Amino acid sequence: MHETLKEVNMLAADVERLFQRLASEGAECAGDSAEKLRAMLRELRGRLEHFERHAGREIGRKVRDADRYVRDHPWQTLGLAAALAFVAGALLMRRD
């Protein structure tokens, strides 16, 4: 997932550079640059859709793992939640 996000960021940077080139060079390269821009945007959309699907599957897997852990270890989870609540309360009391 990290690699896909890195690729999307690189492609977005390429699109930004192309926009800057188009703005600086003006009409003489507009036709060629516009087609390159359309192709890059299509590729960016495809990569974003792939990233979205992959991220959704990964998040769903993590949620199922967490749910399974909580169901398999209810007392440990309750103890952890109580400890975190105690620490948060102590930090808030100390702040005043």
C-alpha positions in Angstrom: 0.0 0.0 0.0 2.9 2.3 0.8 4.4 1.7 -2.7 1.0 2.6 -4.4 0.7 5.8 -2.4 4.3 6.7 -3.4 3.5 6.1 -7.1 0.4 8.2 -6.9 2.4 11.0 -5.3 5.0 10.8 -8.0 2.4 10.9 -10.8 0.7 13.9 -9.1 4.1 15.7 -9.1 4.5 14.9 -12.8 1.1 16.3 -13.6 1.9 19.4 -11.6 5.2 19.9 -13.5 3.3 19.5 -16.8 0.8 22.2 -15.7 3.7 24.5 -14.9 5.3 23.8 -18.3 2.0 24.4 -20.0 1.6 27.7 -18.2 5.2 28.9 -18.9 5.5 27.8 -22.6 2.0 28.8 -23.6 0.1 27.9 -26.7 2.9 26.4 -28.8 3.0 23.2 -26.7 -0.6 23.3 -25.6 -1.8 20.5 -27.9 0.9 18.0 -27.1 0.9 18.9 -23.4 -2.9 18.6 -23.1 -2.8 15.1 -24.5 0.0 14.1 -22.2 -2.0 15.6 -19.3 -5.1 13.7 -20.2 -3.1 10.4 -20.3 -1.4 11.2 -17.0 -4.8 12.0 -15.4 -6.3 8.7 -16.7 -3.3 6.9 -15.2 -3.7 8.8 -11.9 -7.4 7.9 -11.7 -6.6 4.2 -12.3 -3.9 4.2 -9.6 -6.2 6.0 -7.1 -9.0 3.4 -7.8 -6.5 0.6 -7.2 -5.2 2.2 -4.0 -8.8 2.7 -2.8 -9.7 -0.9 -3.4 -6.4 -2.1 -1.8 -6.8 0.2 1.2 -10.4 -0.9 1.7 -9.4 -4.6 1.8 -6.5 -3.9 4.2 -8.7 -1.8 6.6 -11.4 -4.5 6.5 -8.8 -7.1 7.4 -7.4 -5.1 10.3 -10.9 -4.5 11.6 -11.7 -8.2 11.5 -8.4 -9.0 13.2 -9.2 -6.5 16.0 -12.7 -7.8 16.4 -11.5 -11.4 16.6 -8.9 -10.3 19.3 -11.5 -8.5 21.4 -13.9 -11.5 21.2 -11.0 -14.0 22.0 -9.6 -11.9 24.9 -12.4 -9.9 26.4 -10.8 -9.5 29.9 -7.5 -8.3 28.5 -9.2 -5.8 26.3 -11.3 -4.5 29.2 -8.2 -4.2 31.4 -6.4 -2.3 28.6 -9.3 0.0 28.2 -9.4 0.7 31.9 -5.7 1.3 32.1 -5.9 3.8 29.2 -8.9 5.6 30.8 -6.9 5.8 34.1 -3.9 7.3 32.3 -6.0 9.8 30.3 -7.8 10.8 33.5 -4.5 11.3 35.4 -3.1 13.4 32.6 -6.2 15.6 32.5 -6.2 16.0 36.2 -2.6 16.9 36.2 -3.1 19.6 33.6 -5.4 21.6 35.9 
